[in-house]
Protein backbone atom coordinates (compact mmCIF):
# COMPACT_ATOMS: atom_id res chain seq x y z
CA UNK A 1 0.00 0.00 0.00
CA UNK A 2 1.14 3.56 -0.61
CA UNK A 3 1.62 5.87 2.39
CA UNK A 4 -1.38 8.07 1.57
CA UNK A 5 -3.72 5.05 1.58
CA UNK A 6 -2.32 3.77 4.86
CA UNK A 7 -2.75 7.19 6.50
CA UNK A 8 -6.37 7.36 5.29
CA UNK A 9 -7.02 3.87 6.66
CA UNK A 10 -5.70 4.86 10.10
CA UNK A 11 -7.68 8.11 10.04
CA UNK A 12 -10.91 6.15 9.55
CA UNK A 13 -10.34 3.96 12.62
CA UNK A 14 -12.94 4.67 15.34
CA UNK A 15 -11.63 6.63 18.34
CA UNK A 16 -10.89 4.62 21.47
CA UNK A 17 -11.52 6.05 24.92
CA UNK A 18 -8.40 5.97 27.09
CA UNK A 19 -7.29 7.47 30.38
CA UNK A 20 -6.12 11.07 29.97
CA UNK A 21 -3.87 12.44 32.69
CA UNK A 22 -4.93 15.83 34.14
CA UNK A 23 -2.82 18.84 33.23
CA UNK A 24 -2.92 22.61 33.76
CA UNK A 25 -2.98 23.44 30.04
CA UNK A 26 -2.69 21.97 26.54
CA UNK A 27 -2.00 24.26 23.62
CA UNK A 28 -1.50 23.74 19.87
CA UNK A 29 0.80 26.14 18.05
CA UNK A 30 2.44 26.62 14.68
CA UNK A 31 6.18 27.27 14.67
CA UNK A 32 8.52 28.16 11.80
CA UNK A 33 11.02 25.52 10.66
CA UNK A 34 12.36 27.36 7.63
CA UNK A 35 11.81 30.65 5.86
CA UNK A 36 8.48 29.57 4.34
CA UNK A 37 7.43 26.46 6.29
CA UNK A 38 5.67 25.87 9.59
CA UNK A 39 4.83 22.75 11.59
CA UNK A 40 2.44 22.01 14.46
CA UNK A 41 3.51 21.46 18.02
CA UNK A 42 1.40 20.58 21.06
CA UNK A 43 2.45 21.93 24.46
CA UNK A 44 1.45 19.99 27.59
CA UNK A 45 1.90 22.02 30.79
CA UNK A 46 1.66 20.22 34.15
CA UNK A 47 0.01 21.65 37.24
CA UNK A 48 2.30 23.66 39.52
CA UNK A 49 4.30 26.86 39.70
CA UNK A 50 7.21 26.46 37.29
CA UNK A 51 9.47 27.25 35.62
CA UNK A 52 9.32 23.64 34.54
CA UNK A 53 11.96 21.47 32.89
CA UNK A 54 11.19 20.82 29.21
CA UNK A 55 10.75 17.58 27.27
CA UNK A 56 10.76 17.78 23.46
CA UNK A 57 8.98 14.66 22.17
CA UNK A 58 9.07 13.14 18.66
CA UNK A 59 6.34 10.65 17.74
CA UNK A 60 6.87 7.31 15.99
CA UNK A 61 5.46 5.99 12.73
CA UNK A 62 8.50 5.16 10.63
CA UNK A 63 8.89 8.80 9.48
CA UNK A 64 5.89 8.03 7.22
CA UNK A 65 2.89 7.68 9.54
CA UNK A 66 1.74 9.23 12.79
CA UNK A 67 1.28 12.73 14.16
CA UNK A 68 0.90 14.48 17.52
CA UNK A 69 -2.38 12.61 18.09
CA UNK A 70 -0.52 9.28 17.95
CA UNK A 71 1.35 9.99 21.15
CA UNK A 72 -1.18 12.32 22.80
CA UNK A 73 -2.20 10.14 25.78
CA UNK A 74 1.39 9.13 26.49
CA UNK A 75 2.65 12.72 26.27
CA UNK A 76 -0.08 13.84 28.68
CA UNK A 77 1.04 11.18 31.12
CA UNK A 78 4.72 12.09 30.76
CA UNK A 79 3.90 15.74 31.58
CA UNK A 80 1.67 14.73 34.50
CA UNK A 81 4.03 12.22 36.07
CA UNK A 82 7.40 13.86 35.44
CA UNK A 83 6.49 17.51 36.01
CA UNK A 84 7.95 18.48 32.63
CA UNK A 85 6.38 20.67 29.99
CA UNK A 86 6.17 18.28 27.04
CA UNK A 87 6.39 19.78 23.55
CA UNK A 88 5.23 17.22 20.98
CA UNK A 89 6.56 17.89 17.48
CA UNK A 90 4.58 17.26 14.28
CA UNK A 91 7.56 17.06 11.91
CA UNK A 92 6.83 16.67 8.20
CA UNK A 93 6.55 13.10 6.93
CA UNK A 94 8.13 11.03 4.18
CA UNK A 95 7.98 10.24 1.32
CA UNK A 96 6.68 13.75 0.60
CA UNK A 97 9.49 15.07 2.77
CA UNK A 98 12.36 12.62 2.74
CA UNK A 99 15.52 12.64 4.86
CA UNK A 100 16.88 15.04 6.01
CA UNK A 101 13.72 17.21 6.21
CA UNK A 102 12.17 15.40 9.23
CA UNK A 103 15.54 15.77 10.98
CA UNK A 104 15.73 19.47 10.13
CA UNK A 105 12.17 20.04 11.39
CA UNK A 106 12.98 18.20 14.62
CA UNK A 107 16.10 20.26 15.24
CA UNK A 108 14.30 23.51 14.39
CA UNK A 109 11.67 22.59 16.98
CA UNK A 110 14.38 22.03 19.59
CA UNK A 111 15.86 25.45 18.82
CA UNK A 112 12.41 27.06 19.05
CA UNK A 113 11.77 25.47 22.46
CA UNK A 114 15.19 26.63 23.69
CA UNK A 115 14.64 30.19 22.46
CA UNK A 116 11.07 30.38 23.80
CA UNK A 117 11.54 28.50 27.06
CA UNK A 118 10.80 31.47 29.30
CA UNK A 119 7.50 32.30 27.54
CA UNK A 120 6.45 28.67 28.03
CA UNK A 121 7.24 28.92 31.77
CA UNK A 122 10.05 26.46 31.11
CA UNK A 123 13.75 26.29 31.93
CA UNK A 124 16.13 26.49 28.96
CA UNK A 125 18.85 24.86 31.07
CA UNK A 126 16.78 21.69 31.55
CA UNK A 127 15.78 20.37 28.13
CA UNK A 128 15.26 16.67 27.50
CA UNK A 129 14.69 15.17 24.05
CA UNK A 130 12.91 11.89 23.52
CA UNK A 131 10.61 9.85 21.35
CA UNK A 132 9.50 6.41 20.30
CA UNK A 133 10.66 4.36 17.30
CA UNK A 134 11.35 6.79 14.42
CA UNK A 135 10.87 9.54 17.00
CA UNK A 136 13.54 7.90 19.14
CA UNK A 137 15.78 7.99 16.09
CA UNK A 138 15.10 11.72 15.65
CA UNK A 139 15.85 12.36 19.33
CA UNK A 140 19.25 10.65 19.02
CA UNK A 141 20.04 12.58 15.87
CA UNK A 142 18.91 15.94 17.29
CA UNK A 143 21.28 15.29 20.22
CA UNK A 144 24.14 14.70 17.76
CA UNK A 145 23.39 17.84 15.76
CA UNK A 146 23.16 19.98 18.90
CA UNK A 147 26.61 18.73 19.91
CA UNK A 148 28.10 19.04 16.41
CA UNK A 149 26.75 22.57 15.89
CA UNK A 150 27.20 23.81 19.46
CA UNK A 151 23.43 24.20 19.68
CA UNK A 152 21.03 24.06 22.64
CA UNK A 153 22.36 22.20 25.66
CA UNK A 154 20.42 18.94 26.08
CA UNK A 155 20.41 17.51 29.59
CA UNK A 156 19.23 14.00 28.64
CA UNK A 157 17.82 11.72 25.93
CA UNK A 158 14.89 9.34 26.47
CA UNK A 159 14.95 6.84 23.61
CA UNK A 160 12.04 4.40 23.42
CA UNK A 161 12.76 1.48 21.07
CA UNK A 162 14.70 3.82 18.76
CA UNK A 163 15.69 3.09 15.18
CA UNK A 164 19.49 3.38 15.19
CA UNK A 165 20.42 1.48 12.02
CA UNK A 166 18.87 0.79 8.62
CA UNK A 167 20.52 -2.58 7.91
CA UNK A 168 17.55 -4.70 9.08
CA UNK A 169 19.87 -7.64 9.85
CA UNK A 170 20.11 -8.13 13.62
CA UNK A 171 19.13 -11.30 15.47
CA UNK A 172 15.97 -9.60 16.77
CA UNK A 173 14.99 -8.81 13.16
CA UNK A 174 15.07 -12.54 12.43
CA UNK A 175 13.41 -13.63 15.69
CA UNK A 176 10.49 -11.19 15.50
CA UNK A 177 10.31 -10.56 11.76
CA UNK A 178 6.58 -11.31 11.55
CA UNK A 179 3.62 -11.14 13.90
CA UNK A 180 4.96 -8.92 16.70
CA UNK A 181 3.58 -5.48 15.79
CA UNK A 182 6.37 -4.26 13.52
CA UNK A 183 7.26 -6.72 10.77
CA UNK A 184 10.69 -6.71 9.17
CA UNK A 185 9.14 -6.05 5.73
CA UNK A 186 7.21 -3.09 7.12
CA UNK A 187 10.38 -1.60 8.59
CA UNK A 188 12.09 -1.98 5.21
CA UNK A 189 9.03 -0.23 3.66
CA UNK A 190 9.42 2.66 6.09
CA UNK A 191 13.14 2.96 5.39
CA UNK A 192 12.62 2.95 1.61
CA UNK A 193 10.21 5.89 1.89
CA UNK A 194 12.45 7.84 4.28
CA UNK A 195 15.90 7.77 2.68
CA UNK A 196 16.79 9.06 -0.77
CA UNK A 197 19.66 6.72 -1.66
CA UNK A 198 22.26 4.33 -0.30
CA UNK A 199 24.45 7.13 1.06
CA UNK A 200 21.57 8.27 3.30
CA UNK A 201 21.38 4.74 4.71
CA UNK A 202 24.93 5.19 6.02
CA UNK A 203 24.54 8.79 7.17
CA UNK A 204 24.88 9.04 10.96
CA UNK A 205 21.92 11.44 11.05
CA UNK A 206 19.76 8.65 9.62
CA UNK A 207 21.53 5.68 11.26
CA UNK A 208 23.16 6.99 14.46
CA UNK A 209 24.62 3.59 15.35
CA UNK A 210 27.07 4.15 12.47
CA UNK A 211 28.47 7.37 13.94
CA UNK A 212 32.24 7.20 14.40
CA UNK A 213 32.16 9.11 17.68
CA UNK A 214 29.29 9.19 20.20
CA UNK A 215 31.25 10.58 23.14
CA UNK A 216 30.09 13.74 24.92
CA UNK A 217 26.44 13.13 24.00
CA UNK A 218 23.79 13.72 26.70
CA UNK A 219 23.15 10.97 29.22
CA UNK A 220 20.52 8.57 27.96
CA UNK A 221 17.71 6.30 29.03
CA UNK A 222 17.30 3.64 26.34
CA UNK A 223 14.10 1.59 26.58
CA UNK A 224 13.63 -1.43 24.33
CA UNK A 225 10.79 -3.95 24.02
CA UNK A 226 11.75 -7.61 24.32
CA UNK A 227 9.70 -8.84 21.33
CA UNK A 228 10.65 -6.14 18.83
CA UNK A 229 12.71 -6.18 15.65
CA UNK A 230 14.40 -2.97 16.89
CA UNK A 231 15.48 -4.44 20.24
CA UNK A 232 19.05 -5.35 19.34
CA UNK A 233 19.94 -2.08 17.62
CA UNK A 234 18.55 -0.15 20.59
CA UNK A 235 20.68 -2.21 22.96
CA UNK A 236 23.68 -1.84 20.62
CA UNK A 237 23.31 1.95 20.64
CA UNK A 238 23.10 1.97 24.44
CA UNK A 239 26.34 -0.04 24.54
CA UNK A 240 28.04 2.33 22.07
CA UNK A 241 27.14 5.28 24.29
CA UNK A 242 28.30 3.51 27.44
CA UNK A 243 31.58 2.44 25.83
CA UNK A 244 32.15 6.09 24.84
CA UNK A 245 31.77 7.22 28.45
CA UNK A 246 28.18 8.48 28.27
CA UNK A 247 26.00 7.77 31.32
CA UNK A 248 23.35 5.28 30.14
CA UNK A 249 20.44 3.44 31.72
CA UNK A 250 19.25 0.61 29.46
CA UNK A 251 15.91 -1.10 30.16
CA UNK A 252 14.38 -3.95 28.16
CA UNK A 253 10.64 -4.19 28.87
CA UNK A 254 9.91 -7.92 29.11
CA UNK A 255 7.18 -9.49 27.04
CA UNK A 256 6.30 -6.29 25.21
CA UNK A 257 6.07 -5.59 21.48
CA UNK A 258 6.94 -2.60 19.36
CA UNK A 259 4.44 0.24 19.61
CA UNK A 260 3.24 -0.53 23.12
CA UNK A 261 4.25 2.87 24.53
CA UNK A 262 1.63 4.84 22.59
CA UNK A 263 -1.12 2.21 22.76
CA UNK A 264 -2.87 3.35 25.94
CA UNK A 265 -5.99 1.30 25.14
CA UNK A 266 -4.09 -2.00 25.34
CA UNK A 267 -1.05 -1.36 27.57
CA UNK A 268 -2.06 1.31 30.14
CA UNK A 269 -0.38 -0.33 33.13
CA UNK A 270 2.85 -1.12 31.28
CA UNK A 271 2.99 2.46 29.93
CA UNK A 272 2.55 3.81 33.48
CA UNK A 273 5.40 1.53 34.57
CA UNK A 274 7.67 2.79 31.82
CA UNK A 275 6.81 6.42 32.56
CA UNK A 276 7.59 5.82 36.24
CA UNK A 277 11.08 4.71 35.15
CA UNK A 278 11.38 7.79 32.93
CA UNK A 279 10.30 10.01 35.84
CA UNK A 280 12.94 8.47 38.12
CA UNK A 281 15.63 8.92 35.46
CA UNK A 282 14.64 12.57 34.88
CA UNK A 283 14.55 13.32 38.62
CA UNK A 284 18.12 12.07 38.88
CA UNK A 285 19.09 14.01 35.74
CA UNK A 286 17.65 17.28 37.06
CA UNK A 287 19.45 16.76 40.35
CA UNK A 288 22.74 16.41 38.47
CA UNK A 289 22.00 19.59 36.46
CA UNK A 290 21.21 21.43 39.70
CA UNK A 291 24.46 20.27 41.30
CA UNK A 292 26.62 20.93 38.23
C-alpha positions as CSV (number, residue, x, y, z in Angstrom):
1,X,0.0,0.0,0.0
2,X,1.1,3.6,-0.6
3,X,1.6,5.9,2.4
4,X,-1.4,8.1,1.6
5,X,-3.7,5.1,1.6
6,X,-2.3,3.8,4.9
7,X,-2.8,7.2,6.5
8,X,-6.4,7.4,5.3
9,X,-7.0,3.9,6.7
10,X,-5.7,4.9,10.1
11,X,-7.7,8.1,10.0
12,X,-10.9,6.1,9.6
13,X,-10.3,4.0,12.6
14,X,-12.9,4.7,15.3
15,X,-11.6,6.6,18.3
16,X,-10.9,4.6,21.5
17,X,-11.5,6.1,24.9
18,X,-8.4,6.0,27.1
19,X,-7.3,7.5,30.4
20,X,-6.1,11.1,30.0
21,X,-3.9,12.4,32.7
22,X,-4.9,15.8,34.1
23,X,-2.8,18.8,33.2
24,X,-2.9,22.6,33.8
25,X,-3.0,23.4,30.0
26,X,-2.7,22.0,26.5
27,X,-2.0,24.3,23.6
28,X,-1.5,23.7,19.9
29,X,0.8,26.1,18.0
30,X,2.4,26.6,14.7
31,X,6.2,27.3,14.7
32,X,8.5,28.2,11.8
33,X,11.0,25.5,10.7
34,X,12.4,27.4,7.6
35,X,11.8,30.6,5.9
36,X,8.5,29.6,4.3
37,X,7.4,26.5,6.3
38,X,5.7,25.9,9.6
39,X,4.8,22.8,11.6
40,X,2.4,22.0,14.5
41,X,3.5,21.5,18.0
42,X,1.4,20.6,21.1
43,X,2.5,21.9,24.5
44,X,1.5,20.0,27.6
45,X,1.9,22.0,30.8
46,X,1.7,20.2,34.1
47,X,0.0,21.7,37.2
48,X,2.3,23.7,39.5
49,X,4.3,26.9,39.7
50,X,7.2,26.5,37.3
51,X,9.5,27.3,35.6
52,X,9.3,23.6,34.5
53,X,12.0,21.5,32.9
54,X,11.2,20.8,29.2
55,X,10.7,17.6,27.3
56,X,10.8,17.8,23.5
57,X,9.0,14.7,22.2
58,X,9.1,13.1,18.7
59,X,6.3,10.7,17.7
60,X,6.9,7.3,16.0
61,X,5.5,6.0,12.7
62,X,8.5,5.2,10.6
63,X,8.9,8.8,9.5
64,X,5.9,8.0,7.2
65,X,2.9,7.7,9.5
66,X,1.7,9.2,12.8
67,X,1.3,12.7,14.2
68,X,0.9,14.5,17.5
69,X,-2.4,12.6,18.1
70,X,-0.5,9.3,17.9
71,X,1.4,10.0,21.2
72,X,-1.2,12.3,22.8
73,X,-2.2,10.1,25.8
74,X,1.4,9.1,26.5
75,X,2.7,12.7,26.3
76,X,-0.1,13.8,28.7
77,X,1.0,11.2,31.1
78,X,4.7,12.1,30.8
79,X,3.9,15.7,31.6
80,X,1.7,14.7,34.5
81,X,4.0,12.2,36.1
82,X,7.4,13.9,35.4
83,X,6.5,17.5,36.0
84,X,7.9,18.5,32.6
85,X,6.4,20.7,30.0
86,X,6.2,18.3,27.0
87,X,6.4,19.8,23.6
88,X,5.2,17.2,21.0
89,X,6.6,17.9,17.5
90,X,4.6,17.3,14.3
91,X,7.6,17.1,11.9
92,X,6.8,16.7,8.2
93,X,6.5,13.1,6.9
94,X,8.1,11.0,4.2
95,X,8.0,10.2,1.3
96,X,6.7,13.7,0.6
97,X,9.5,15.1,2.8
98,X,12.4,12.6,2.7
99,X,15.5,12.6,4.9
100,X,16.9,15.0,6.0
101,X,13.7,17.2,6.2
102,X,12.2,15.4,9.2
103,X,15.5,15.8,11.0
104,X,15.7,19.5,10.1
105,X,12.2,20.0,11.4
106,X,13.0,18.2,14.6
107,X,16.1,20.3,15.2
108,X,14.3,23.5,14.4
109,X,11.7,22.6,17.0
110,X,14.4,22.0,19.6
111,X,15.9,25.5,18.8
112,X,12.4,27.1,19.0
113,X,11.8,25.5,22.5
114,X,15.2,26.6,23.7
115,X,14.6,30.2,22.5
116,X,11.1,30.4,23.8
117,X,11.5,28.5,27.1
118,X,10.8,31.5,29.3
119,X,7.5,32.3,27.5
120,X,6.4,28.7,28.0
121,X,7.2,28.9,31.8
122,X,10.0,26.5,31.1
123,X,13.7,26.3,31.9
124,X,16.1,26.5,29.0
125,X,18.9,24.9,31.1
126,X,16.8,21.7,31.5
127,X,15.8,20.4,28.1
128,X,15.3,16.7,27.5
129,X,14.7,15.2,24.1
130,X,12.9,11.9,23.5
131,X,10.6,9.8,21.4
132,X,9.5,6.4,20.3
133,X,10.7,4.4,17.3
134,X,11.3,6.8,14.4
135,X,10.9,9.5,17.0
136,X,13.5,7.9,19.1
137,X,15.8,8.0,16.1
138,X,15.1,11.7,15.7
139,X,15.8,12.4,19.3
140,X,19.3,10.6,19.0
141,X,20.0,12.6,15.9
142,X,18.9,15.9,17.3
143,X,21.3,15.3,20.2
144,X,24.1,14.7,17.8
145,X,23.4,17.8,15.8
146,X,23.2,20.0,18.9
147,X,26.6,18.7,19.9
148,X,28.1,19.0,16.4
149,X,26.7,22.6,15.9
150,X,27.2,23.8,19.5
151,X,23.4,24.2,19.7
152,X,21.0,24.1,22.6
153,X,22.4,22.2,25.7
154,X,20.4,18.9,26.1
155,X,20.4,17.5,29.6
156,X,19.2,14.0,28.6
157,X,17.8,11.7,25.9
158,X,14.9,9.3,26.5
159,X,14.9,6.8,23.6
160,X,12.0,4.4,23.4
161,X,12.8,1.5,21.1
162,X,14.7,3.8,18.8
163,X,15.7,3.1,15.2
164,X,19.5,3.4,15.2
165,X,20.4,1.5,12.0
166,X,18.9,0.8,8.6
167,X,20.5,-2.6,7.9
168,X,17.5,-4.7,9.1
169,X,19.9,-7.6,9.8
170,X,20.1,-8.1,13.6
171,X,19.1,-11.3,15.5
172,X,16.0,-9.6,16.8
173,X,15.0,-8.8,13.2
174,X,15.1,-12.5,12.4
175,X,13.4,-13.6,15.7
176,X,10.5,-11.2,15.5
177,X,10.3,-10.6,11.8
178,X,6.6,-11.3,11.6
179,X,3.6,-11.1,13.9
180,X,5.0,-8.9,16.7
181,X,3.6,-5.5,15.8
182,X,6.4,-4.3,13.5
183,X,7.3,-6.7,10.8
184,X,10.7,-6.7,9.2
185,X,9.1,-6.1,5.7
186,X,7.2,-3.1,7.1
187,X,10.4,-1.6,8.6
188,X,12.1,-2.0,5.2
189,X,9.0,-0.2,3.7
190,X,9.4,2.7,6.1
191,X,13.1,3.0,5.4
192,X,12.6,2.9,1.6
193,X,10.2,5.9,1.9
194,X,12.5,7.8,4.3
195,X,15.9,7.8,2.7
196,X,16.8,9.1,-0.8
197,X,19.7,6.7,-1.7
198,X,22.3,4.3,-0.3
199,X,24.4,7.1,1.1
200,X,21.6,8.3,3.3
201,X,21.4,4.7,4.7
202,X,24.9,5.2,6.0
203,X,24.5,8.8,7.2
204,X,24.9,9.0,11.0
205,X,21.9,11.4,11.1
206,X,19.8,8.6,9.6
207,X,21.5,5.7,11.3
208,X,23.2,7.0,14.5
209,X,24.6,3.6,15.4
210,X,27.1,4.2,12.5
211,X,28.5,7.4,13.9
212,X,32.2,7.2,14.4
213,X,32.2,9.1,17.7
214,X,29.3,9.2,20.2
215,X,31.3,10.6,23.1
216,X,30.1,13.7,24.9
217,X,26.4,13.1,24.0
218,X,23.8,13.7,26.7
219,X,23.1,11.0,29.2
220,X,20.5,8.6,28.0
221,X,17.7,6.3,29.0
222,X,17.3,3.6,26.3
223,X,14.1,1.6,26.6
224,X,13.6,-1.4,24.3
225,X,10.8,-3.9,24.0
226,X,11.7,-7.6,24.3
227,X,9.7,-8.8,21.3
228,X,10.6,-6.1,18.8
229,X,12.7,-6.2,15.6
230,X,14.4,-3.0,16.9
231,X,15.5,-4.4,20.2
232,X,19.0,-5.4,19.3
233,X,19.9,-2.1,17.6
234,X,18.6,-0.1,20.6
235,X,20.7,-2.2,23.0
236,X,23.7,-1.8,20.6
237,X,23.3,1.9,20.6
238,X,23.1,2.0,24.4
239,X,26.3,0.0,24.5
240,X,28.0,2.3,22.1
241,X,27.1,5.3,24.3
242,X,28.3,3.5,27.4
243,X,31.6,2.4,25.8
244,X,32.1,6.1,24.8
245,X,31.8,7.2,28.4
246,X,28.2,8.5,28.3
247,X,26.0,7.8,31.3
248,X,23.4,5.3,30.1
249,X,20.4,3.4,31.7
250,X,19.2,0.6,29.5
251,X,15.9,-1.1,30.2
252,X,14.4,-3.9,28.2
253,X,10.6,-4.2,28.9
254,X,9.9,-7.9,29.1
255,X,7.2,-9.5,27.0
256,X,6.3,-6.3,25.2
257,X,6.1,-5.6,21.5
258,X,6.9,-2.6,19.4
259,X,4.4,0.2,19.6
260,X,3.2,-0.5,23.1
261,X,4.2,2.9,24.5
262,X,1.6,4.8,22.6
263,X,-1.1,2.2,22.8
264,X,-2.9,3.4,25.9
265,X,-6.0,1.3,25.1
266,X,-4.1,-2.0,25.3
267,X,-1.0,-1.4,27.6
268,X,-2.1,1.3,30.1
269,X,-0.4,-0.3,33.1
270,X,2.9,-1.1,31.3
271,X,3.0,2.5,29.9
272,X,2.6,3.8,33.5
273,X,5.4,1.5,34.6
274,X,7.7,2.8,31.8
275,X,6.8,6.4,32.6
276,X,7.6,5.8,36.2
277,X,11.1,4.7,35.2
278,X,11.4,7.8,32.9
279,X,10.3,10.0,35.8
280,X,12.9,8.5,38.1
281,X,15.6,8.9,35.5
282,X,14.6,12.6,34.9
283,X,14.6,13.3,38.6
284,X,18.1,12.1,38.9
285,X,19.1,14.0,35.7
286,X,17.6,17.3,37.1
287,X,19.4,16.8,40.3
288,X,22.7,16.4,38.5
289,X,22.0,19.6,36.5
290,X,21.2,21.4,39.7
291,X,24.5,20.3,41.3
292,X,26.6,20.9,38.2
